[in-house]
Amino acid sequence: MDQVEKVYDVLNTLDIEYDIIHHDAVFTVADVKKSKLDFEAVGCKNLFLKDNKGKNHFLVIVEYEKNVDLDRLGVQNGWGRLGFASERRLMTYLGLTHGSVSPFGIINNEDCSVKVVVDECLLSAKKLSFHPNVNTVTVVLSSDDLVKFLKSRDNEVHFVTIPSKL
């Protein structure tokens, strides 16, 4: 079963309603803006991070235009200094490549070692959009259904205020 079908299978099993939008590949927020894709949902970006010792990994979910202050995020939550994980780690822990990172990547995190960190302001959004682990499709679902999906997995999930860079 391919990445997309795995995501749809999990969402269907959980009775989560979602819309699907096919499009050209987008790797960055800038690509999304250039393509003028409109999902009628809050666009999200997903950052795959590690602590400074490389022992803990984090999937951070924020609104796509937010410029995250990684130093403050790590300190305010007791995780230490955070930085971007390598493409190799991304593949090892989430089975994903650059440009396809999404909350659905935790489906591939069999040991549930990746901590998921959600900017709590996303919880008030009616609809959110994410790639289903490939960057040529976008899935739109409710914020409640994102929470339902996250709670269905065994990964540690944190809903926090994610600081922006000034």
N, C-alpha and C positions, 0 to 999 in steps of 0.2 A: 504494500500500500504506500503511495507517495505521501509527501508532507501535507499537501492540501487535503487529500482524502482522509488522512488521520485526524486533522483538525475538524473537518465536517462530521466525521464519525463521532468524535467526542461531543461536539455541540449537539448533534441530533440525539445522542444517548441521554444527554442532560435536558432535553426538551427546550433548548435555547433557540429562540428565533433570531435569524440573522439575514442580512441582505448581502449579496455578492456583487462586486464591481470588478470587471476585468479591464486591464489597462496595460500600457507599455511599462517596462521595468522602470522602477524608481528606486534609487539607492539612498537618497538624502532628502531632507526637508526642502532643500533648494530644488531638487528634481520635481518634487510634488508641486511646488509653487510654479515652476516653469510649465508643467503639463496642464496646469489650471484644472486639476481634478477637483470636483466638488462632491463631497459625500453626504452633505447635510448632517454632519456629525462633527464632533470635536476630533480633530486629527491628533494622533498621539505619536510620540517617538519613544523608542525603547533603547535604553543604554545598558550594555553588558559591561559590568565593572568588576574589579577585584580589589581586595584590600592590599596594603603595601607588602604583605608577606606572601600574597598569592594563595592563601589558604581558604579564604571565603570569597564567594562570588555572588553578585547581585544583579538582578534584572530590574532596572528602574524604569517606571512608566510615568511619563509626564505629557503635558500638552505640547504639541509639536514646536511651538515657538519659544518655549521656555529655555532660557540659558541657565543651566543648572550649576550651582556653586558646589562642586564635588567636595571641596575641603570642608565646607560648613555642613554638608549632608552627612559626611562620615563622622565628624566630631559631635554634632548634635544628637546622633543616634548611638554613639559609643562603638562605632565600627572602625575607627581610626582613619587613616588616610586612604582615599579611594582613587583609583585611576582606571582607565579603559583596559579591558582585557584584550589579549591578542586574538587574532582570527583563529589561531589553533585552539585556544581555550574555548572560543565560541563554538567551534565544531565539536570539541570534546564534551562540553557540558550541555549544550542545547541542540547539537546536530544541525546548526544553522551556519549560513555564510553572511558576510557583510551585506547590508541592505535588506535582509529578510528577518531581522530580529523582531520578535513579538512576544506577547505574554504566552502565546500558544506554544512557544519553544519549550516550556516546562513539560510538555507531553513527552519530550525526548530525554528529560532529566530523570533517568530511572532511579537514581539514589536520592532524589529530592534534595540535593545539597545546595542548589541555587536559591538564595533568598529573594523573594519578590517584594519590591518596594513601590507602592502606588502613591502618587501625589493625591492626597485626600480631596483636593479641589475637583478632581475628575469625577468623584462620586455624585456631584450635583448635576453633571451633564446628562441630558436625556439619552443621547446616542454617542458612541465612541467608535473610532475606526482603527483597524489594525490589519497588517498583512497576516494571512494564514500560513506563515513560515515560508512564503515565497513572495517576491516583490513585484509580481505581475497581476496580483489580485488583492483586493481589499475587502475585508469583512466589516460590516457595520452591525453593532449590537448595542443593547442598552447597558448602562453602567451597572445596573443590578445584575444583569446576566454575566458581565465580566466578573463581578464578585462571586457569583454562583460558580462559574468556571474555576476561578482561583481556589475557592474553598473545596472544590471536588478533588483537588490534587493534594498531595502531602507536603508540598513545599511550604516553608515558613513564609508568611505574608505579613507585611507591615504597611499600614495606611498612615502616612505621615505628611507633614507640611514640608515640601521640598523647596529649599531656598534657591532663589535666583541670584545670579551675579549682579552686582550693582553697576 
